[in-house]
Amino acid sequence: MNLGQLIEGAVKFNASDIHLMEESPPYIRVDGTILPIKHPPISHQEILEILNIIVPERLKAKLEQERGLDVGYQYKDISRCRTIVFFERHRIKIVMRLVPMHPPTFEELDFPPAVKKIIDFTSGLALITGPAGSGKSTTLAAIIDAINSTRKVSIVTVEDPIEFYYTNKMAVISQREVGDDVGGFNDALIQALRQDPNVIMVGEMRDPDTMKTAIKAAETGVLVLSTLHTTNAIQTIERIISNFPDSEHDLLREQLSSNLRAVITQNLIKRAEGKGRIAAQEIIIVTKTISNLIRDNKMNDIQEIMKGGEEGMQVFDQAVANLVRAKKVTEEDGTLYARDVYAFRRFLKGVLSSSDRGGIISGFGS
């Protein structure tokens, strides 16, 4: 089993992930689909040899004790790999997320213009959300690289593990890896505030302590960028609030109404030409109107503002319909990803309706 050749082949086919397990051939994920590689089943000895290449000696005891480990691995100048090694039915399994060596640009990712507004924020909290494998880290990387290319600022990233490597351009960047450079996300975020930052990127807000510290950091005049595993933009705000006791909800709404700048919720859909995927992005830009609705807990009203397109805002089905009309996504695939098929079809026709809830899926805010 030649790991280097496998990574090179996976990169050639634009795969996003590699799956390695004992007594099975390797698999790769291409455009969201898992595909087997023509290769004999991997033996126990071969998986151990791969593990020895990927996992540093200092972390092997941790893997044995915790039965799972996240680690970064770089193969030559071809790809970085965000890797998880874990035990499954007493056997070792390895999943490698392939990360390009250089952050993509907004133009390469074909983002809507509204997403670029994040580059110009000087303070507050901006969140990129979506399910696992929806390209959140790639979107964050494009934002960080754009800030690095256009602003003379200090950027601190906190990641587990580090994915994209950045070099200083106009900005100065410090990258810290959880478990190696610092103990945890919350500790790293607290320390980052003493490192003269203008921008802090937190790979994921995993717990209430990190959420609370991120909001406090945004209140100090720093731009905080992070991710959450939520499936729509309004749910993102509700999820943050629901992580805290009821007695703190009014304060959190006040803090978010004043400091939240944007929420981008995305999913990846196959491009119409059949190669690669494109992000359909639901977008909230926190205008004065949105801020007031958050403060007053009128979350359901936010959806109607988003549909109106102010500041480039859009709901998810609107985003998908826009991609279909631009011939970047087929109508068939757009229908598969639509959250409310009836609303999606109306958006395709350019119709905005306050009664977009329909079908089995009742849309947003439900």
C-alpha positions in Angstrom: 0.0 0.0 0.0 1.7 3.2 -1.2 0.1 6.1 0.6 1.9 8.7 -1.5 0.6 7.2 -4.8 -2.9 7.0 -3.3 -2.9 10.7 -2.3 -1.5 11.7 -5.7 -4.2 9.7 -7.5 -7.0 11.1 -5.2 -5.8 14.7 -5.9 -5.7 14.0 -9.6 -9.4 12.9 -9.5 -10.3 15.9 -7.3 -11.3 13.7 -4.4 -12.2 15.3 -1.2 -11.6 12.3 1.1 -9.8 9.0 1.4 -11.1 6.1 3.5 -8.7 3.4 4.6 -9.7 0.3 6.6 -8.4 -3.2 7.3 -9.7 -6.0 5.1 -11.1 -3.5 2.5 -9.8 -1.7 -0.6 -9.3 2.0 -0.3 -12.2 4.3 -1.1 -12.3 7.9 -2.2 -15.1 10.5 -2.2 -15.5 12.4 -5.5 -18.1 15.1 -5.8 -19.9 13.7 -2.8 -19.9 10.0 -3.9 -17.9 7.3 -2.3 -16.0 5.2 -4.9 -13.8 2.1 -4.4 -10.2 2.0 -5.7 -9.0 -1.1 -7.6 -6.6 -2.4 -5.0 -6.3 -5.5 -2.9 -7.8 -5.3 0.6 -5.5 -3.5 3.1 -3.8 -5.8 5.6 -3.4 -5.1 9.3 0.4 -4.6 8.7 -0.2 -2.1 5.9 -2.6 -0.1 8.0 0.0 0.0 10.8 2.6 1.2 8.3 0.3 4.0 7.2 -0.4 4.9 10.8 3.3 5.2 11.5 3.6 7.6 8.6 0.7 9.8 9.6 0.8 9.8 13.4 3.8 11.4 15.2 5.4 9.3 17.8 4.4 11.7 20.6 0.6 11.2 19.8 0.5 7.4 19.6 -0.1 6.9 23.3 -3.0 9.4 23.1 -4.5 7.4 20.2 -4.2 4.1 22.2 -5.8 5.7 25.2 -8.6 7.7 23.6 -9.2 5.3 20.7 -9.4 8.2 18.2 -7.2 11.0 17.1 -7.4 14.1 14.8 -4.1 14.9 13.2 -2.7 17.0 10.3 -0.5 15.4 7.7 1.2 16.9 4.7 2.3 14.9 1.7 5.1 16.7 -0.1 3.8 19.9 -1.7 0.8 18.1 -3.1 -1.8 18.1 -0.3 -2.4 18.6 3.3 -4.6 16.0 5.0 -6.9 16.6 7.9 -6.9 13.1 9.2 -8.8 11.1 11.8 -7.5 7.7 13.0 -9.9 5.6 15.1 -10.7 2.1 16.1 -13.7 0.4 14.6 -14.6 -3.2 15.8 -11.0 -3.5 17.2 -9.6 -2.5 13.8 -8.0 0.7 12.7 -9.7 3.0 10.2 -8.3 6.2 8.7 -10.2 9.0 7.0 -8.2 11.7 5.3 -9.8 15.0 4.2 -7.6 16.4 1.3 -6.9 20.1 1.7 -5.3 22.1 -1.2 -1.9 23.5 -0.5 -3.1 27.0 -1.2 -6.3 28.7 -0.1 -8.9 29.2 -2.9 -10.0 32.7 -4.0 -13.5 34.0 -4.0 -13.4 34.0 -7.8 -12.5 30.3 -7.9 -15.3 29.4 -5.5 -17.8 31.6 -7.4 -19.3 33.2 -4.3 -22.2 35.6 -4.4 -21.0 39.3 -3.9 -22.6 39.5 -0.5 -20.1 37.0 1.0 -17.3 39.4 0.2 -18.7 41.9 2.6 -17.2 39.9 5.4 -13.7 41.0 4.3 -14.5 44.6 5.2 -15.9 44.0 8.7 -13.5 45.3 11.3 -15.3 43.9 14.3 -18.1 41.6 15.3 -18.9 37.9 14.7 -19.3 36.3 11.3 -20.3 32.6 11.1 -20.0 30.0 8.3 -22.3 27.1 9.0 -23.6 23.9 7.3 -23.5 20.1 7.6 -20.2 18.1 7.7 -18.5 18.2 4.3 -20.2 21.4 3.1 -17.0 23.3 2.6 -17.1 25.5 5.7 -13.3 25.4 6.2 -12.7 26.2 2.5 -15.0 29.2 2.8 -13.2 30.4 5.9 -9.8 29.9 4.2 -10.9 32.1 1.3 -12.0 34.8 3.6 -8.8 34.7 5.6 -6.7 34.8 2.5 -8.7 37.7 1.1 -8.2 39.7 4.3 -4.5 38.7 4.3 -4.2 40.0 0.7 -6.0 43.3 1.3 -5.6 44.6 4.9 -2.7 45.4 7.1 -3.9 43.6 10.2 -2.9 40.9 12.7 -4.7 37.5 12.2 -4.7 34.6 14.7 -6.2 31.3 13.8 -7.1 28.4 16.2 -7.6 25.1 14.4 -7.9 21.4 15.2 -5.9 20.5 13.2 -4.4 23.2 11.1 -5.7 22.8 7.5 -4.6 25.5 5.1 -1.2 27.1 5.7 -0.9 30.9 5.2 2.1 33.1 4.5 2.1 36.7 5.5 1.0 39.0 2.7 -0.3 42.4 3.8 -1.3 40.9 7.2 0.7 39.1 9.9 -0.8 35.6 10.6 -0.3 33.3 13.6 -1.7 29.8 13.4 -2.2 27.7 16.5 -3.2 24.0 16.6 -5.3 22.7 19.4 -3.6 19.8 21.2 -0.2 20.8 20.0 0.3 24.6 20.4 -2.6 25.1 22.9 -4.8 22.9 25.1 -8.3 23.8 23.8 -10.3 26.2 21.7 -11.5 28.4 24.6 -8.0 28.7 26.1 -6.6 29.6 22.7 -9.3 32.2 22.2 -8.7 33.8 25.6 -4.9 33.9 24.9 -5.5 35.2 21.3 -7.0 38.4 22.8 -3.6 39.2 24.3 -1.8 38.7 21.0 -2.7 42.0 19.4 -5.3 40.6 17.0 -7.6 42.4 14.6 -9.0 39.1 13.3 -9.4 35.8 15.1 -10.5 32.6 13.3 -11.8 29.8 15.5 -12.1 26.6 13.5 -15.3 25.6 15.3 -17.4 26.8 18.2 -17.8 23.5 19.9 -19.1 24.4 23.4 -20.9 27.2 25.3 -17.6 28.5 26.8 -16.1 29.0 23.4 -19.3 30.6 22.1 -19.4 33.0 25.1 -15.7 33.9 24.7 -16.1 34.4 21.0 -19.0 36.9 21.5 -17.0 38.7 24.2 -14.0 38.9 21.8 -16.3 40.4 19.2 -17.4 43.0 21.7 -13.8 44.1 22.2 -13.6 45.3 18.6 -12.0 42.2 17.1 -13.5 40.4 14.0 -14.2 36.8 15.0 -14.8 34.2 12.3 -16.0 30.7 13.1 -18.1 27.7 12.1 -21.1 25.8 13.5 -22.8 22.6 12.4 -26.3 24.1 11.7 -28.5 23.7 8.6 -29.9 27.2 8.2 -28.9 30.7 9.1 -31.8 31.5 11.5 -31.3 28.1 13.3 -27.6 29.2 13.8 -28.7 32.2 16.0 -31.2 30.0 17.9 -28.6 27.3 18.4 -26.2 29.7 20.1 -28.9 31.0 22.4 -30.2 27.5 23.2 -26.8 26.5 24.5 -27.3 28.7 27.6 -29.8 28.8 30.5 -33.1 30.6 29.9 -32.0 33.3 32.3 -29.2 34.4 29.9 -31.3 34.4 26.7 -32.2 38.1 26.8 -28.6 39.1 27.3 -27.4 36.8 24.5 -30.0 38.3 22.1 -28.8 41.8 23.0 -25.1 40.7 22.5 -25.8 39.0 19.1 -28.0 41.9 17.9 -25.1 44.3 18.5 -22.2 42.1 17.4 -23.3 39.5 14.9 -22.3 40.7 11.4 -23.2 37.8 9.1 -24.3 34.2 8.9 -23.5 32.1 5.8 -25.1 28.7 5.7 -24.1 26.5 2.8 -24.2 23.1 1.2 -22.4 21.8 -1.9 -24.2 20.8 -5.1 -22.7 19.2 -8.2 -21.9 21.6 -11.0 -24.0 21.3 -14.1 -21.0 20.4 -16.2 -20.4 17.4 -14.1 -17.0 18.3 -12.5 -16.7 19.6 -9.1 -19.3 21.2 -6.7 -20.5 24.7 -6.0 -21.7 26.1 -2.7 -25.4 27.2 -2.4 -25.3 29.8 0.3 -28.0 31.1 2.5 -27.0 34.6 3.6 -27.9 36.9 6.5 -26.2 40.3 6.7 -27.1 41.9 10.0 -28.6 45.2 9.1 -30.4 47.5 11.6 -33.7 45.7 10.8 -32.2 42.3 11.4 -30.5 43.5 14.6 -33.8 44.7 15.9 -35.6 41.4 15.1 -32.9 39.4 16.9 -33.1 41.6 19.9 -36.9 41.3 20.0 -36.8 37.5 19.4 -38.8 37.8 16.2 -36.7 35.2 14.4 -39.5 34.1 12.0 -39.7 37.6 10.5 -36.0 37.5 9.5 -36.8 35.0 6.7 -39.0 37.6 4.9 -36.2 40.2 5.0 -33.8 37.7 3.6 -36.1 36.9 0.7 -36.3 40.6 -0.2 -32.6 40.5 -1.1 -31.5 43.5 0.9 -27.6 43.7 1.1 -27.5 40.5 -1.0 -29.4 38.3 1.5 -31.1 35.2 0.4 -32.7 32.0 1.8 -31.3 28.6 0.7 -33.9 27.7 -1.9 -33.4 31.1 -3.4 -29.7 30.5 -3.6 -30.3 27.1 -5.3 -32.7 28.6 -7.8 -30.2 31.3 -8.6 -27.6 28.7 -9.4 -30.1 26.8 -11.6 -31.1 29.9 -13.5 -27.4 30.7 -14.0 -27.0 27.2 -15.4 -24.3 26.3 -12.8 -26.6 23.6 -11.3 -29.1 21.4 -13.0 -32.8 21.8 -12.1 -32.8 18.1 -11.2 -30.0 18.5 -8.7 -31.5 21.7 -7.4 -34.8 20.0 -6.7 -32.9 17.3 -4.7 -31.3 19.8 -2.5 -34.3 22.2 -2.1 -35.6 22.4 1.5 -39.1 23.3 0.2 -39.7 22.2 -3.4 -42.7 24.4 -3.8 -40.8 27.5 -2.7 -37.8 26.5 -4.8 -40.0 26.3 -7.9 -41.5 29.7 -7.2 -38.0 31.1 -6.9 -37.1 29.5 -10.2 -39.9 31.5 -11.7 -38.8 34.7 -9.9 -41.8 34.7 -7.7 -41.5 35.8 -4.0 -44.4 34.7 -1.8 -45.0 35.0 1.9 -46.7 31.6 1.7 -43.7 29.7 0.5 -44.2 27.0 3.1 -45.5 24.0 1.4 -45.1 20.3 0.9 -43.6 17.9 3.5 -40.8 20.3 4.3 -42.1 23.5 5.9 -39.2 25.8 5.1 -37.2 27.9 7.6 -37.8 28.7 11.2 -40.0 25.7 11.7 
